[in-house]
Amino acid sequence: MITFSHRVVVPSYVLVRHLDGEAVLLNLETEKYFGLDQMGTRMWEAAIGAPSIEAAHGKLTEEFEVEPDVLRGHFADLLRQLVQNGLLQVVPTDVASVPEI
């Protein structure tokens, strides 16, 4: 279950490449990849750049003309798929990210 008070972090074994407003995410451990369209890419960017999933949702609600509950459902579905494929991790907001070496 995605908890909006938590935040997301990108695992160190995930590669991200952007092309023409879209993104491809590759899990180097499983060799599975996931393509994101422009909207999915914007949701990804908002999620990884915000202090919480709730803050990312608020930012996206300001950017797009969509009912907040509809956006919340789509956003949670995307995050759930990314977590299930090892492309994101959901952590409490008080847990620090591990710095990359």
N, C-alpha and C positions, 0 to 999 in steps of 0.2 A: 504494500500500500504506500502511495506517495503522500508524505506529510508535508504540507505547504509551509510549515514553520521551519522545516529543515532546509538545507542547501545542497547543491550538487557540486561534485568535483569530477574532473576528468582523470581517469587513471593514467599512470605514466606509460602504460602499454597501448594507448590509443593514439593513433595518428589521425589528424584532421586536415583535409585539403579542401580549399574553397575554389569554385570556378563559376563565374557568371552568376553570382548570387545564390548558388546552391553549394552543398557540401557533401563530401564523402567521408565517413568515419570508418576506420579500420582497427579492429581489435587484433593486435599483433600476436597475441597468445593463441587465439582460436582461428585466426585468419578469416573471420567473418567480417563482412562490411555492410554498411547501411547507408543508403543514399537519402539525402534530405532535399526537398524542393525549397523554394524561396521562403515559404512560411515556416517550414520545419527548421530551416537554417536560422531564421530570426528567433524562433523559440529557443533553439540551442544557445545562440549567442546571449539572449536575455537570461537564460537559466544559469549559464556558467559565469556571467558577469555580475550577478546580483548577490546580495548577502543572504537571501533566502528565496525559496521558490515563490513564496507569497509576494515578495518585492518584484520578482520577475513578472509574475502574473499582473500585478498592478501596472507595471511599465507597458506590457503588451496591451492591456485594456485601454491605456491612454493612446496608444499608437494605432489601433485598429477599431473600426466600427463593428463591434460584435458584442452580444450580450455577455457579461462577465461569467455567467454560469456555463454558457456554451464554450467559451474560451477555456475555462477551467477544466472542463471535461476533456477537450482535445489536447490541452497541455499535459494533463495527467496521463492520458493515454500514450502520448509520445514519450514522456519521461519513463513510463513503465516499460515500454518496449526497449528503450535505450539501456535501462538498468538490466533488464532480462538478458540482453545481448552483451553485457559487460562493457558498455561504452560510456556509462556514467555510474557514479556511486552517489547515493543519498546519505548525507551525514548530518548530525545535529549541528546547529549553527555555532555552538561553542567548541567544536572540534576543529583544530587547526589543520590546514593542508600540509602534507609532507612536501618539503621543497625538493625540486628536481635537482639532480646533480649534473 
